[in-house]
Amino acid sequence: MPQAKHARESLVTMTEMVLPNDTNTLNNLMGGRLLHWMDICAAISAQKHSNRIVVTASVDNVSFSEPIKLGHIVTMQAKVTRAFNSSMEVNIEAWAEDIPAGTRVSTNRAFYTFVAVDQNGRPIEVPPVMPETEEEKNLFDSALRRRQLRLVLAGRMKPQDAKELSALFSMS
């Protein structure tokens, strides 16, 4: 098994400026462009953690809480929250900044899952994550439930086998 790594070692910050080609007819950043940027940022984080080529396996629900306008600066931060055999969950958050107005607002947050692969495209083992901060520990602890939910929704796990997830709904 590869040696464990701290979550902070996978931290990636990426910044983009919203240009006319990135916007819709309302001069807001197109959602697909933001998802593209988030995917790149999260993939770099997963690569830093695994030292391997990674492929996107899933993206959790991404809601768009605030429009991002033409000329705004988009900053994304991604960090691996937990690793499972060959897959890694990456938490990513995006902020929009209007520099002239001096405002910055959180616009999006999501969990991306990546699988590390070898040169032939086969899944390969990744290092475990060692969380340090309270936030990292909370994200690490809840990652198993999110993973089980993803697998159940994808039809790759039976609901009754999702023990961590079902514990949330049991009446004791």
N, C-alpha and C positions, 0 to 999 in steps of 0.2 A: 504494500500500500504506500502511495506517495506520502511524504511528510506533510503534516498539517500546516496551514498558513493562516495568518491573521486576516480577518475580513478587511482591515484597512489597507492591506497590500494590493487589493483589487480595486481600490478607489480610482475612478476616472471622472474627470470634469471636462465637458466639451461645450464649446460656445459657438453659436451661429448667429448671423444677422439675417433678419427677414427681409428679403429683397423682392422686387416686383414679380419675378418668375416663381416665387414661392407662395404667392397669394391667390385667393379666389376673387370673385368679382366684388366682394365687399371689402377688399384689401386686408383680409385676415389670413393668417397662415393656414394653408390647407392641412387638414388632419393627416393625410397620407404622408406629407412631407415630414411632419413632426414625428410620426411613427417610424419613418425611415431613419431620421436622426437618432431617435431613442434606441432603435435596433443596433445601430453602429456603436453608440456609446456603451450600451449594455454588452455587446459582443466583445468589445475591447476589454471590458472588466472581466468577463469570463475567460478570455485568453490570458490575461495577466494572472488570474488565479491558477489556471490549469497548465499554462505553458504549452497549449495545444491549439490546433485548429478547432473552431467551434461552429456549430450550426444551430440556428434558432429552432427550438422544438415547440414552444407555445408562448403566447402573450396573454396575460390575464386582462380582464376588463379595463379598458382605458377610457375614463370619462374626461370630457373637455369642460373644465369648470369656468375658464375665462378665455375670451378670444385673445389671440396674439396678433398684434397689428403690424402692418408694414413699417419697417424701420426699427421695430423692437429687437432687443438682443435676447436670444434664448440660451439659457444655461441649463445643462443637464448634468446630474451627478448620478453615477451608478456604482454599486458595490455588491459583491457576491454575499448572499445571506446564509446560504447553506449548500453543501454538496451531497449528492446521493450517487454513489457508484460512478457513473459517467456523466451525470447531469448536474447542473448548477442552477440555482434560483438567483436571479439578480434583481435587486430593488433599484428602481430608477425614478428620479423626480426631476421635473422640469419647471423652470421659472421664466417669466417674461419680464424684461426690464425696459423701461422707457427712460433712457439716460437723461435727455433734456428735462423731463418732468421730475426726475429723481424718485421714480416709483419702481417697485419690484414686487411681483405677485406670483405665488405658486399656481401653476396652471394644470399640471398633470402629474400623476404618479401611477406606476404600474410594476408588475412583476413579470419579467421575461425568464424563460427557461431555455438553457442551452445545453447541448450535448457535445462533449469533447470527442473528437474522432482522430484516428491515426491516418497515416498517409493513404490508406486504402478506403477511407470513409467508414471504418468500423468503430463503434463506440469504444472508448478507452477510459480506464480508471482515472479519477481526479483526486487531488488532495482534499482531506476534510477541512472545514472552516473552523477557526478558533475565534469566537466572538469575544470582545473585550468590554465594550460599553454596554450600558443598560439597553439602549435601543438595539444594538447588534444582538444581544442575548434574547430580547423579545422577538425580533424578526427570525432569529435562528429557531427558537422554540415553536413559533407558529408556522414555520415553513413546512413541516411535515403535514399539517392539516391542509395547507394550500395545495401541496403536492397530491395528497389523496383526493381532494376535490377535483383537481385537473384530470387525474386518471379516471375517476368515476365519470366525469362529464365526457371524456374522450372514449368511454366504453372499454377502457383497458383495465379497470378494476371493478369488481362487484361492490355495490354500496355496503353490503354486510361485511366486507373485508376491510373497509376503511375504518379501522378501530379508533384511531385518534380523532377522526372527523365525527364518528357516531357518538363519541363521548360527549360532544358538545350538545347533543340533542337528547341524551338519555335523562330520564327523570329519576333521580336518586333520592 
